[in-house]
Amino acid sequence: MKYDPHLTIGLHQEVYPPSEDSIFLIESFDVIPGERILELGCGSGVVSIHCARNGGVVTCGDLNPNAVGVTKENAIANDIELNVIETDVFSNIRGRYDTIVFNLPYLPVTEEGELARAWSGGEDGLGPLPRILEGLKDYLNPDGRLLIVVSSLMDRERLNHALSRYQVRRISELPLFFEVLSVLEIRLKGV
């Protein structure tokens, strides 16, 4: 997809704003019209709005109620239809999806607070990734894909171990000053 900087994206002090990693994720994949997409950790909704503008049928959610509110407002401001829900990973998700997208909290830090949850991935930087991987069998269509942003700062050994049961392909890479970001496409094995 092509990032559209002219979208109306409102912000909230407790919600992760569209940032370099958000734009990188958006520009790393394409959407097929009618594709059922789930974005977890939607923040401001910028990724979900791009997916819907490109023909995706999008459900998105966030643990942060402020993010849910901002995403709903941003969808309305851009005349986009989204199903936006408050959810902790898959806790309030129903159905199966062709693509699940998550710009997960990947920094290996432990910080508290609503906004810090958007980047604080714990000591290893994996954050909720193990829970997401475990839920794929229940929420991802058999030929579906999970798209995530990972950082070179994450614990690579733990990341590789977590991903060892899946088909993984790096689809994009972005070198930054202090880290390298990658978008990984993850699929269920044996499907």
C-alpha positions in Angstrom: 0.0 0.0 0.0 1.0 3.6 -0.4 1.0 5.7 2.8 -1.4 8.7 2.4 -0.1 11.7 4.5 -3.2 13.7 3.7 -5.5 11.5 5.9 -7.1 13.2 8.8 -5.6 11.5 11.9 -6.5 12.9 15.2 -4.2 12.2 18.2 -4.6 11.6 21.9 -1.8 12.1 24.5 -2.3 8.5 25.7 -2.3 6.9 22.2 0.7 6.0 20.0 0.7 8.4 17.1 1.4 7.4 13.5 5.2 7.1 13.4 8.0 5.8 11.2 7.2 2.2 12.1 3.5 2.7 11.3 4.3 4.1 7.8 6.9 1.3 7.2 4.3 -1.3 8.1 1.6 0.3 5.8 4.1 0.4 2.9 5.2 -3.2 3.4 2.1 -5.0 2.2 -0.9 -4.9 -0.1 -4.5 -5.6 0.5 -6.8 -7.5 -1.8 -10.4 -6.1 -2.1 -12.7 -8.0 0.2 -9.8 -9.4 2.3 -10.8 -9.9 6.0 -8.2 -8.0 8.1 -7.8 -7.8 11.8 -5.4 -5.2 13.3 -4.4 -5.7 16.9 -3.0 -2.7 18.8 -4.6 -0.3 16.4 -3.4 2.9 18.2 -4.7 5.8 16.1 -6.1 3.5 13.5 -3.8 4.7 10.7 -3.0 1.2 9.5 -6.6 0.0 9.6 -7.8 3.1 7.8 -5.2 2.4 5.0 -6.3 -1.2 4.8 -10.0 -0.3 4.5 -9.3 2.4 1.9 -7.6 -0.3 -0.2 -10.6 -2.6 0.0 -10.1 -4.6 3.1 -12.9 -5.5 5.4 -11.3 -4.4 8.7 -11.9 -5.2 12.4 -9.4 -3.5 14.7 -8.9 -3.3 18.4 -6.7 -2.1 21.2 -6.3 -2.7 24.9 -6.2 1.1 25.4 -9.8 2.6 25.5 -8.4 5.9 24.3 -7.0 4.3 21.2 -10.4 2.7 20.5 -12.0 6.2 20.8 -9.4 7.9 18.6 -9.6 5.2 16.0 -13.4 5.5 15.8 -13.1 9.3 15.4 -10.4 8.9 12.7 -12.5 6.4 10.8 -15.4 8.8 10.8 -13.2 11.8 9.8 -11.9 9.9 6.8 -15.3 8.4 5.9 -14.0 4.8 6.5 -16.0 1.9 7.8 -14.2 0.0 10.6 -15.3 -2.4 13.3 -13.4 -1.0 16.3 -13.4 -2.9 19.6 -11.6 -2.8 22.9 -9.7 -6.1 23.2 -6.6 -7.6 24.9 -5.1 -9.4 22.0 -7.9 -11.9 21.0 -10.1 -11.5 24.2 -13.0 -9.9 22.4 -12.3 -11.0 18.8 -14.7 -13.3 16.9 -14.3 -15.0 13.5 -11.4 -15.8 11.3 -9.3 -13.4 9.2 -7.2 -13.6 6.0 -4.6 -11.2 7.5 -3.8 -10.2 11.1 -1.6 -7.1 11.5 0.2 -6.0 14.6 2.8 -3.2 15.0 3.6 -4.9 18.3 5.4 -3.3 21.3 8.9 -4.5 20.3 11.3 -2.5 22.4 13.0 -4.5 25.1 12.0 -2.2 28.0 9.6 -2.4 30.9 7.7 0.8 31.2 4.3 1.4 32.7 1.3 3.5 31.6 -1.2 3.5 28.7 1.1 5.1 26.1 4.1 3.0 27.2 2.3 -0.2 26.4 2.5 0.8 22.8 6.3 0.3 22.7 7.2 -1.6 25.9 7.8 -5.2 24.9 9.2 -6.3 28.2 12.7 -7.5 28.8 12.9 -9.6 25.6 10.9 -7.2 23.4 8.4 -9.9 22.5 5.5 -8.3 24.4 2.2 -10.1 23.5 3.7 -11.9 20.5 3.6 -15.4 22.1 -0.1 -15.0 22.9 -0.8 -13.9 19.4 1.1 -16.8 17.9 -0.9 -19.2 20.1 -4.2 -17.8 19.0 -3.4 -17.9 15.2 -4.9 -21.4 14.9 -8.3 -20.0 16.1 -8.4 -16.7 14.4 -6.4 -17.0 11.2 -7.8 -18.6 8.0 -5.7 -21.7 7.0 -4.0 -19.8 4.1 -3.8 -16.5 6.1 -0.9 -14.5 7.3 0.2 -12.5 10.3 2.2 -9.4 9.7 4.3 -8.0 12.5 7.0 -5.4 13.0 10.1 -6.6 14.8 13.3 -4.8 15.9 16.9 -5.9 15.9 16.9 -4.8 19.6 14.6 -7.7 20.5 16.0 -10.9 22.1 16.7 -12.7 18.8 17.1 -16.1 20.4 13.7 -15.9 22.1 12.1 -14.4 18.9 13.5 -17.3 16.8 12.3 -19.8 19.3 8.8 -18.3 19.4 8.6 -18.4 15.6 10.2 -21.8 15.1 6.8 -23.6 14.6 5.7 -21.2 11.8 6.6 -20.3 8.2 8.3 -16.9 8.4 9.4 -14.6 5.7 10.9 -11.1 6.0 9.0 -8.9 3.5 10.6 -5.6 4.3 13.5 -4.0 6.2 14.1 -0.5 7.5 17.6 0.5 8.9 17.3 3.3 11.4 19.9 5.1 13.5 19.9 2.6 16.4 18.0 -0.4 15.2 16.8 -2.3 12.1 13.0 -2.8 11.8 11.6 -5.7 9.8 8.1 -6.7 8.8 7.7 -10.4 9.0 5.0 -12.5 7.3 4.1 -15.5 9.5 2.0 -18.4 8.3 0.8 -21.6 9.9 2.9 -24.6 8.9 1.4 -27.6 7.2 -1.5 -25.8 5.8 
